[in-house]
Amino acid sequence: MQGKRKLSATLLAPDSLPNIRFAQVIQPDGEANGPFGTTVSVSTPKDGVYKLRISHNLRTEAGLTREFKLRVAVN
């Protein structure tokens, strides 16, 4: 990302309690933040590629989430 200063993302699943979450947001320099829930909003002060790592949420007893949509916005 270049010239953008905020990254927001949401995991949308048909389940009311999905067992997925944003595990990490990895910055261009390799620094990682997390874990998060099904939504994340972080500042993006560094130019480059930001990676969203999605994984199981082991803190929930919900069944396996097989389908989801990812909504991402950069401002």
Backbone torsions as a table, in degrees:
resi	resn	phi	psi	omega
1	MET	NA	138.6	179.2
2	GLN	-132.9	126.8	178.4
3	GLY	79.9	0.4	178.3
4	LYS	-100.5	151.0	-174.8
5	ARG	-125.1	1.3	179.1
6	LYS	-150.2	136.6	177.1
7	LEU	-119.9	125.1	176.4
8	SER	-125.7	139.4	179.7
9	ALA	-146.4	150.6	-179.9
10	THR	-137.9	137.8	172.2
11	LEU	-96.3	123.5	-179.9
12	LEU	-112.3	120.0	-179.2
13	ALA	-128.0	150.4	177.9
14	PRO	-66.9	-22.1	178.6
15	ASP	-74.3	143.6	177.1
16	SER	-72.6	-27.4	177.2
17	LEU	-128.2	78.1	-178.8
18	PRO	-68.7	153.0	178.9
19	ASN	-102.2	36.3	175.2
20	ILE	-122.3	158.2	179.6
21	ARG	-158.7	167.5	170.9
22	PHE	-80.1	113.3	-179.2
23	ALA	-78.2	-42.1	-177.9
24	GLN	-152.8	154.2	164.4
25	VAL	-114.7	118.7	-177.3
26	ILE	-103.1	124.7	-177.1
27	GLN	-83.9	166.2	-178.9
28	PRO	-55.5	-29.8	-179.6
29	ASP	-87.5	3.6	178.6
30	GLY	94.2	-11.1	177.6
31	GLU	-66.3	138.0	-177.0
32	ALA	-123.0	145.1	175.2
33	ASN	-123.6	152.4	176.4
34	GLY	142.8	-179.5	3.2
35	PRO	-81.7	165.3	178.8
36	PHE	-125.1	-176.8	176.1
37	GLY	-96.6	-138.3	179.9
38	THR	-87.7	-1.1	173.2
39	THR	-132.3	151.2	178.1
40	VAL	-147.0	143.6	175.8
41	SER	-145.2	115.9	-176.9
42	VAL	-134.3	152.7	173.8
43	SER	-77.1	152.4	-178.2
44	THR	-127.6	73.3	-175.3
45	PRO	-73.6	-18.3	-177.0
46	LYS	-103.7	136.6	174.5
47	ASP	-73.2	146.1	178.0
48	GLY	135.5	-162.5	-176.4
49	VAL	-93.8	126.3	173.7
50	TYR	-105.4	134.4	-178.7
51	LYS	-112.3	136.2	175.0
52	LEU	-104.0	119.4	178.6
53	ARG	-101.3	121.2	-178.8
54	ILE	-109.1	135.5	-179.3
55	SER	-147.3	177.9	174.7
56	HIS	-61.8	148.8	171.0
57	ASN	-101.7	99.4	-175.8
58	LEU	-73.1	-7.2	180.0
59	ARG	-88.6	1.5	178.4
60	THR	-116.2	152.2	178.6
61	GLU	-99.7	10.4	-179.5
62	ALA	-64.6	156.0	178.3
63	GLY	-67.8	173.6	-177.7
64	LEU	-63.2	128.6	175.6
65	THR	-91.4	113.6	-176.0
66	ARG	-96.8	-27.7	-178.0
67	GLU	-128.1	140.6	174.5
68	PHE	-158.5	162.3	173.6
69	LYS	-115.4	149.0	179.1
70	LEU	-115.4	123.3	177.1
71	ARG	-112.3	124.8	-177.7
72	VAL	-126.7	137.8	175.3
73	ALA	-132.9	137.5	175.1
74	VAL	-123.7	133.3	-178.2
75	ASN	-125.9	NA	NA
